[in-house]
């Protein structure tokens, strides 16, 4: 009985705080609008990608901030500070390994999400701007992986970045400027590390948060596209609300991804190679796994020479991304059923098969060289 007044007082204070905030920002109305958002065709596991990606980014931000308490972004201390995190900071090895695998999970999830939107035809009118912002977010996620890979400053990081910058250098007109800006000198060094660090922890997070907010705003304005099967009347009859069924699926999706990343961090923790040096020694330079298909593509004889390298490294990927960007404006057919869009389905299968084949070929080639 003695605790009842205290509990009642605490409840009253919380209610007053909520009422204060609600009066000024419309908190209850905002929460109700978000939770009661209609989901055409009912809740689905296929809709969890957006929430999962947001969760991964939040966890990457948290682990990244914790790592920055110990990391020193200088060429003469970056490697030692990373080793200190791995071996001397309590659970530092887990934080770094989680951050590493979280980056991989983010790439996989954003790639799967874009594939889903393409296959479901959810890029079509009136969702063209959502698609364009989504492509920009995809580019930022890849930028996170590329810039963060250098920060441990070991041989793997140093030479993967060198290969990536050399690929960018193939871009006509601006390639040389981009390469010189990123490197900050003739070879990767202190300026390179400083610029990659700033881009990774300041520029890209700010860009991602801004575009993610725009993406969410556009999504709320246009509304969910719903599944590609079923008539509008059928989808309306099966319409569900975001709370509680869809939010439950989102929570399960986030928990599953979190468990998988933790398992990978325990099973395959980050291990550094020797400290970075301009001499690769016995190490065979190659980029991170999600760039391996492009790296393997450039090994083909048809892409040899300066012109061939430009075509394989920049022209083909650039043309592909440009095609994706204009896709909503050239595909005017309202049909969204992927089984009634054979060109889209075949194109997706061909692209996925090519990426898979070239990636596996690069891995096999790596094993052969080792």
MIVEXTI-870567 format. One record per residue (C-alpha): residue in three letters; residue number from 0; chain; x, y, z. Coordinates in Angstrom, 2 decimals. Example, Ala and Ser with C-alpha at 12.3 -4.5 7.8 and 13.67 -1.06 7.14 Angstrom:
   residuo   num   cadena        px        py        pz
       ALA     0        A     12.30     -4.50      7.80
       SER     1        A     13.67     -1.06      7.14
This chain:
   residuo   num   cadena        px        py        pz
       UNK     0        A      0.00      0.00      0.00
       UNK     1        A      2.89      2.33      0.74
       UNK     2        A      3.97      2.25     -2.92
       UNK     3        A      0.58      3.20     -4.37
       UNK     4        A      0.89      7.00     -4.00
       UNK     5        A      4.36      6.94     -5.57
       UNK     6        A      3.14      4.89     -8.53
       UNK     7        A      0.13      7.14     -8.96
       UNK     8        A      2.35     10.23     -8.88
       UNK     9        A      4.72      8.77    -11.49
       UNK    10        A      1.77      7.91    -13.74
       UNK    11        A      0.42     11.42    -13.42
       UNK    12        A      3.79     12.94    -14.34
       UNK    13        A      4.11     10.70    -17.42
       UNK    14        A      0.57     11.58    -18.49
       UNK    15        A      1.33     15.28    -18.08
       UNK    16        A      4.49     14.99    -20.17
       UNK    17        A      2.61     13.12    -22.91
       UNK    18        A     -0.18     15.70    -22.82
       UNK    19        A      2.38     18.53    -23.00
       UNK    20        A      4.10     17.05    -26.05
       UNK    21        A      0.80     16.08    -27.70
       UNK    22        A     -0.58     19.61    -27.36
       UNK    23        A      2.41     21.02    -29.22
       UNK    24        A      3.20     18.42    -31.88
       UNK    25        A      0.04     16.31    -32.16
       UNK    26        A      1.83     13.19    -30.90
       UNK    27        A     -1.28     11.04    -30.41
       UNK    28        A     -2.62     11.91    -33.86
       UNK    29        A      0.76     11.14    -35.46
       UNK    30        A      1.04      7.77    -33.69
       UNK    31        A     -2.54      6.87    -34.54
       UNK    32        A     -1.98      7.77    -38.20
       UNK    33        A      1.14      5.63    -38.41
       UNK    34        A     -0.32      2.62    -36.61
       UNK    35        A     -3.63      2.75    -38.47
       UNK    36        A     -2.09      3.00    -41.92
       UNK    37        A     -3.99      0.67    -44.28
       UNK    38        A     -2.02     -2.22    -45.78
       UNK    39        A     -3.59     -3.30    -49.10
       UNK    40        A     -4.03     -7.06    -49.30
       UNK    41        A     -3.23     -7.48    -45.61
       UNK    42        A      0.03     -7.73    -43.69
       UNK    43        A      2.86     -9.68    -45.34
       UNK    44        A      6.38    -10.79    -44.53
       UNK    45        A      7.46     -9.20    -47.81
       UNK    46        A      6.79     -5.76    -46.29
       UNK    47        A      9.40     -6.04    -43.52
       UNK    48        A     12.37     -4.81    -45.58
       UNK    49        A     11.84     -1.11    -44.87
       UNK    50        A     11.67     -1.57    -41.09
       UNK    51        A     14.58     -4.04    -41.15
       UNK    52        A     16.77     -1.58    -43.08
       UNK    53        A     15.94      1.21    -40.65
       UNK    54        A     16.79     -1.09    -37.73
       UNK    55        A     20.12     -2.11    -39.31
       UNK    56        A     21.07      1.53    -39.88
       UNK    57        A     20.24      2.45    -36.27
       UNK    58        A     22.37     -0.43    -34.99
       UNK    59        A     25.19      0.55    -37.37
       UNK    60        A     25.04      4.09    -36.02
       UNK    61        A     25.12      2.87    -32.40
       UNK    62        A     28.01      0.45    -32.91
       UNK    63        A     29.82      3.01    -35.07
       UNK    64        A     29.66      5.66    -32.35
       UNK    65        A     30.91      3.17    -29.75
       UNK    66        A     33.82      2.24    -32.03
       UNK    67        A     34.71      5.91    -32.58
       UNK    68        A     35.37      6.29    -28.85
       UNK    69        A     38.51      4.18    -29.38
       UNK    70        A     39.33      4.49    -33.08
       UNK    71        A     42.04      6.97    -34.19
       UNK    72        A     41.71      7.99    -37.88
       UNK    73        A     45.40      8.52    -38.60
       UNK    74        A     47.65      6.41    -40.78
       UNK    75        A     50.07      5.73    -37.93
       UNK    76        A     47.40      4.88    -35.32
       UNK    77        A     44.36      3.49    -37.21
       UNK    78        A     45.68     -0.08    -37.34
       UNK    79        A     46.88     -0.06    -33.73
       UNK    80        A     43.61      1.44    -32.46
       UNK    81        A     41.62     -1.19    -34.35
       UNK    82        A     43.79     -3.91    -32.82
       UNK    83        A     43.18     -2.30    -29.43
       UNK    84        A     39.42     -2.49    -30.02
       UNK    85        A     39.70     -6.16    -30.98
       UNK    86        A     41.95     -7.31    -28.15
       UNK    87        A     41.76     -4.86    -25.24
       UNK    88        A     38.31     -3.22    -25.21
       UNK    89        A     35.64     -5.25    -23.42
       UNK    90        A     33.53     -6.86    -26.15
       UNK    91        A     35.29     -4.65    -28.68
       UNK    92        A     35.77     -7.63    -31.00
       UNK    93        A     32.00     -8.16    -30.96
       UNK    94        A     31.21     -4.49    -31.66
       UNK    95        A     33.59     -4.36    -34.62
       UNK    96        A     32.43     -7.73    -35.95
       UNK    97        A     28.76     -6.75    -35.57
       UNK    98        A     29.44     -3.48    -37.40
       UNK    99        A     31.23     -5.36    -40.18
       UNK   100        A     28.49     -7.95    -40.67
       UNK   101        A     25.82     -5.28    -40.25
       UNK   102        A     27.23     -3.55    -43.31
       UNK   103        A     26.91     -6.79    -45.26
       UNK   104        A     23.35     -7.30    -44.00
       UNK   105        A     22.43     -3.78    -45.10
       UNK   106        A     23.72     -4.38    -48.63
       UNK   107        A     21.84     -7.70    -48.88
       UNK   108        A     18.58     -6.25    -47.55
       UNK   109        A     18.61     -3.12    -49.72
       UNK   110        A     19.39     -5.27    -52.77
       UNK   111        A     16.52     -7.63    -51.89
       UNK   112        A     14.17     -4.67    -51.31
       UNK   113        A     14.95     -3.10    -54.69
       UNK   114        A     14.46     -6.48    -56.36
       UNK   115        A     11.09     -6.87    -54.64
       UNK   116        A      9.93     -3.41    -55.72
       UNK   117        A     11.01     -4.15    -59.30
       UNK   118        A      9.36     -7.56    -59.45
       UNK   119        A      6.14     -6.28    -57.91
       UNK   120        A      6.03     -3.30    -60.29
       UNK   121        A      5.79     -0.97    -57.29
       UNK   122        A      7.93      1.63    -59.09
       UNK   123        A      5.09      2.57    -61.42
       UNK   124        A      2.84      5.63    -61.21
       UNK   125        A      2.35      7.26    -58.71
       UNK   126        A      5.51      5.93    -57.00
       UNK   127        A      8.20      7.09    -59.41
       UNK   128        A      9.84      9.44    -56.89
       UNK   129        A      9.92      6.72    -54.23
       UNK   130        A     11.83      4.52    -56.69
       UNK   131        A     14.33      7.25    -57.56
       UNK   132        A     15.04      8.07    -53.92
       UNK   133        A     15.37      4.33    -53.24
       UNK   134        A     18.05      4.05    -55.93
       UNK   135        A     19.91      6.97    -54.36
       UNK   136        A     19.72      5.22    -50.97
       UNK   137        A     21.12      2.08    -52.58
       UNK   138        A     24.10      4.10    -53.82
       UNK   139        A     24.66      5.54    -50.33
       UNK   140        A     24.59      2.06    -48.76
       UNK   141        A     27.24      0.90    -51.23
       UNK   142        A     29.21      4.03    -50.40
       UNK   143        A     29.09      3.11    -46.71
       UNK   144        A     30.59     -0.28    -47.48
       UNK   145        A     33.30      1.18    -49.69
       UNK   146        A     34.41      3.99    -47.37
       UNK   147        A     34.21      1.95    -44.16
       UNK   148        A     36.32     -0.86    -45.57
       UNK   149        A     39.49      1.26    -45.50
       UNK   150        A     39.28      2.36    -41.86
       UNK   151        A     40.98     -0.67    -40.18
       UNK   152        A     44.04      0.18    -42.31
       UNK   153        A     45.26     -3.38    -42.89
       UNK   154        A     46.44     -4.87    -46.17
       UNK   155        A     42.95     -6.06    -47.13
       UNK   156        A     41.43     -2.64    -46.54
       UNK   157        A     44.27     -0.74    -48.21
       UNK   158        A     44.32     -2.75    -51.41
       UNK   159        A     40.54     -3.16    -51.72
       UNK   160        A     40.29      0.63    -51.59
       UNK   161        A     43.11      0.98    -54.12
       UNK   162        A     41.28     -1.30    -56.54
       UNK   163        A     38.01      0.60    -56.01
       UNK   164        A     39.60      3.99    -56.61
       UNK   165        A     41.31      2.69    -59.76
       UNK   166        A     37.90      1.58    -61.05
       UNK   167        A     36.50      5.08    -60.41
       UNK   168        A     39.50      6.55    -62.20
       UNK   169        A     38.15      5.03    -65.44
       UNK   170        A     35.28      7.54    -65.50
       UNK   171        A     35.83     10.04    -68.34
       UNK   172        A     36.24     13.73    -67.53
       UNK   173        A     35.70     13.46    -63.76
       UNK   174        A     37.38     10.12    -63.01
       UNK   175        A     40.85     11.56    -62.51
       UNK   176        A     39.50     14.30    -60.23
       UNK   177        A     37.51     11.80    -58.11
       UNK   178        A     40.52      9.50    -57.77
       UNK   179        A     42.88     12.32    -56.80
       UNK   180        A     40.36     13.75    -54.33
       UNK   181        A     39.77     10.41    -52.61
       UNK   182        A     43.45      9.50    -52.44
       UNK   183        A     44.68     12.99    -51.61
       UNK   184        A     48.03     12.13    -53.16
       UNK   185        A     49.88      9.81    -55.50
       UNK   186        A     49.19      6.79    -53.27
       UNK   187        A     46.68      6.13    -50.47
       UNK   188        A     47.88      7.65    -47.21
       UNK   189        A     46.83      9.93    -44.36
       UNK   190        A     44.70     12.20    -46.58
       UNK   191        A     42.92      9.17    -48.01
       UNK   192        A     42.10      7.82    -44.56
       UNK   193        A     40.92     11.24    -43.31
       UNK   194        A     38.63     11.78    -46.29
       UNK   195        A     37.16      8.30    -46.15
       UNK   196        A     36.57      8.70    -42.41
       UNK   197        A     34.76     12.04    -42.84
       UNK   198        A     32.66     10.69    -45.70
       UNK   199        A     31.82      7.54    -43.75
       UNK   200        A     30.85      9.09    -40.40
       UNK   201        A     29.49     12.50    -41.48
       UNK   202        A     28.62     12.93    -45.15
       UNK   203        A     26.95      9.60    -45.85
       UNK   204        A     24.95      9.36    -42.58
       UNK   205        A     23.58     12.88    -43.12
       UNK   206        A     22.67     12.05    -46.72
       UNK   207        A     21.07      8.76    -45.72
       UNK   208        A     18.96     10.30    -42.97
       UNK   209        A     17.77     13.06    -45.27
       UNK   210        A     16.91     10.73    -48.14
       UNK   211        A     15.37      8.15    -45.80
       UNK   212        A     13.08     10.85    -44.40
       UNK   213        A     12.13     11.90    -47.93
       UNK   214        A     11.60      8.26    -48.88
       UNK   215        A      9.25      7.75    -45.93
       UNK   216        A      7.37     10.98    -46.68
       UNK   217        A      6.84     10.01    -50.33
       UNK   218        A      5.81      6.51    -49.28
       UNK   219        A      3.23      7.89    -46.85
       UNK   220        A      1.92     10.24    -49.55
       UNK   221        A      1.55      7.57    -52.25
       UNK   222        A      0.62      4.73    -49.89
       UNK   223        A      1.69      1.07    -50.09
       UNK   224        A      1.43     -0.47    -53.55
       UNK   225        A      0.22     -3.80    -52.22
       UNK   226        A      0.83     -7.21    -53.82
       UNK   227        A      0.90     -7.47    -57.61
       UNK   228        A     -1.86    -10.08    -57.67
       UNK   229        A     -5.54     -9.39    -57.15
       UNK   230        A     -7.96     -6.75    -58.35
       UNK   231        A     -8.26     -3.42    -56.53
       UNK   232        A    -11.55     -4.62    -55.08
       UNK   233        A     -9.99     -7.84    -53.76
       UNK   234        A     -7.07     -6.00    -52.24
       UNK   235        A     -9.40     -3.49    -50.59
       UNK   236        A    -11.48     -6.30    -49.11
       UNK   237        A     -8.33     -7.83    -47.55
       UNK   238        A     -6.91     -4.49    -46.35
       UNK   239        A     -5.35     -4.70    -42.91
       UNK   240        A     -3.77     -2.07    -40.66
       UNK   241        A     -0.13     -1.62    -39.80
       UNK   242        A     -0.86     -2.35    -36.13
       UNK   243        A     -0.84     -5.01    -34.83
       UNK   244        A     -0.19     -7.66    -37.52
       UNK   245        A      2.32     -5.88    -39.75
       UNK   246        A      4.23     -4.34    -36.86
       UNK   247        A      4.51     -7.83    -35.34
       UNK   248        A      6.00     -9.17    -38.58
       UNK   249        A      8.41     -6.21    -38.67
       UNK   250        A      9.55     -6.92    -35.11
       UNK   251        A     10.10    -10.60    -35.93
       UNK   252        A     12.05     -9.58    -39.06
       UNK   253        A     14.26     -7.19    -37.09
       UNK   254        A     14.85     -9.76    -34.36
       UNK   255        A     15.79    -12.39    -36.95
       UNK   256        A     18.28    -10.09    -38.67
       UNK   257        A     19.74     -9.07    -35.31
       UNK   258        A     20.19    -12.72    -34.33
       UNK   259        A     21.82    -13.54    -37.67
       UNK   260        A     24.29    -10.65    -37.43
       UNK   261        A     25.16    -11.58    -33.84
       UNK   262        A     25.66    -15.21    -34.90
       UNK   263        A     27.98    -14.16    -37.72
       UNK   264        A     29.91    -11.87    -35.36
       UNK   265        A     30.49    -14.81    -33.00
       UNK   266        A     31.07    -17.39    -35.72
       UNK   267        A     33.32    -15.31    -37.99
       UNK   268        A     34.74    -12.36    -36.02
       UNK   269        A     36.86     -9.74    -37.76
       UNK   270        A     40.53    -10.65    -38.10
       UNK   271        A     42.99     -8.09    -39.45
       UNK   272        A     45.83     -8.82    -41.83
       UNK   273        A     49.17     -7.06    -41.56
       UNK   274        A     49.23     -3.27    -41.34
       UNK   275        A     48.70     -1.45    -44.63
       UNK   276        A     51.73     -0.92    -46.85
       UNK   277        A     52.21      0.20    -50.48
       UNK   278        A     53.81     -3.20    -51.16
       UNK   279        A     51.09     -5.91    -51.47
       UNK   280        A     53.61     -8.71    -51.00
       UNK   281        A     51.84    -12.07    -51.35
       UNK   282        A     48.41    -10.51    -50.93
       UNK   283        A     46.20    -10.52    -54.04
       UNK   284        A     44.26     -7.23    -54.10
       UNK   285        A     40.48     -7.46    -54.53
       UNK   286        A     37.44     -5.42    -53.41
       UNK   287        A     34.73     -6.38    -50.91
       UNK   288        A     32.45     -9.28    -51.92
       UNK   289        A     29.60     -7.11    -53.26
       UNK   290        A     32.02     -5.59    -55.80
       UNK   291        A     33.60     -8.93    -56.75
       UNK   292        A     31.34     -9.45    -59.78
       UNK   293        A     32.55     -6.17    -61.30
       UNK   294        A     36.16     -7.00    -60.42
       UNK   295        A     35.83    -10.38    -62.15
       UNK   296        A     34.13     -8.80    -65.15
       UNK   297        A     37.15     -6.55    -65.72
       UNK   298        A     39.38     -9.63    -65.93
       UNK   299        A     37.73    -10.71    -69.21
       UNK   300        A     39.81    -10.19    -72.34
       UNK   301        A     37.04     -8.17    -73.98
       UNK   302        A     37.53     -5.52    -71.27
       UNK   303        A     41.31     -5.30    -71.53
       UNK   304        A     42.99     -2.01    -72.36
       UNK   305        A     42.01      1.48    -71.23
       UNK   306        A     38.83      1.60    -73.35
       UNK   307        A     37.75     -1.87    -72.31
       UNK   308        A     38.33     -1.08    -68.64
       UNK   309        A     36.20      2.06    -68.96
       UNK   310        A     33.37      0.14    -70.64
       UNK   311        A     33.40     -2.64    -68.05
       UNK   312        A     34.01     -0.51    -64.97
       UNK   313        A     31.87      2.54    -65.65
       UNK   314        A     29.90      2.47    -68.91
       UNK   315        A     27.99     -0.78    -68.32
       UNK   316        A     27.17     -0.16    -64.61
       UNK   317        A     26.33      3.47    -65.38
       UNK   318        A     24.02      2.51    -68.24
       UNK   319        A     22.34     -0.10    -66.04
       UNK   320        A     21.69      2.40    -63.22
       UNK   321        A     20.45      4.98    -65.74
       UNK   322        A     18.03      2.38    -67.13
       UNK   323        A     16.71      1.70    -63.65
       UNK   324        A     16.29      5.44    -63.04
       UNK   325        A     14.20      6.02    -66.19
       UNK   326        A     12.31      2.73    -65.88
       UNK   327        A      9.16      4.22    -64.26
       UNK   328        A      8.93      6.78    -67.08
       UNK   329        A      9.32      4.35    -69.98
       UNK   330        A      7.26      1.51    -68.52
       UNK   331        A      3.77      2.99    -68.82
       UNK   332        A      1.95     -0.36    -68.69
       UNK   333        A     -0.13     -0.42    -65.46
       UNK   334        A      0.23     -4.22    -65.29
       UNK   335        A      2.19     -5.18    -62.17
       UNK   336        A      1.92     -8.97    -62.19
       UNK   337        A      5.49    -10.17    -62.79
       UNK   338        A      4.25    -13.32    -64.55
       UNK   339        A      2.56    -11.10    -67.12
       UNK   340        A      5.73     -9.05    -67.61
       UNK   341        A      8.09    -11.61    -69.20
       UNK   342        A     10.71     -9.05    -70.28
       UNK   343        A     11.07     -7.76    -66.71
       UNK   344        A     11.21    -11.27    -65.25
       UNK   345        A     13.77    -12.55    -67.77
       UNK   346        A     15.86     -9.40    -67.38
       UNK   347        A     15.95     -9.78    -63.60
       UNK   348        A     16.91    -13.47    -63.84
       UNK   349        A     19.71    -12.71    -66.33
       UNK   350        A     21.16     -9.91    -64.19
       UNK   351        A     21.00    -12.00    -60.99
       UNK   352        A     22.56    -15.00    -62.73
       UNK   353        A     25.38    -12.86    -64.16
       UNK   354        A     26.18    -11.30    -60.78
       UNK   355        A     26.12    -14.72    -59.10
       UNK   356        A     28.32    -16.37    -61.74
       UNK   357        A     30.92    -13.59    -61.75
       UNK   358        A     30.99    -13.46    -57.94
       UNK   359        A     31.49    -17.21    -57.64
       UNK   360        A     34.16    -17.09    -60.36
       UNK   361        A     36.03    -14.41    -58.43
       UNK   362        A     35.88    -16.47    -55.22
       UNK   363        A     37.11    -19.59    -57.03
       UNK   364        A     39.91    -17.58    -58.61
       UNK   365        A     40.87    -16.26    -55.17
       UNK   366        A     41.04    -19.77    -53.75
       UNK   367        A     43.18    -20.88    -56.69
       UNK   368        A     45.62    -18.00    -56.16
       UNK   369        A     45.81    -18.70    -52.42
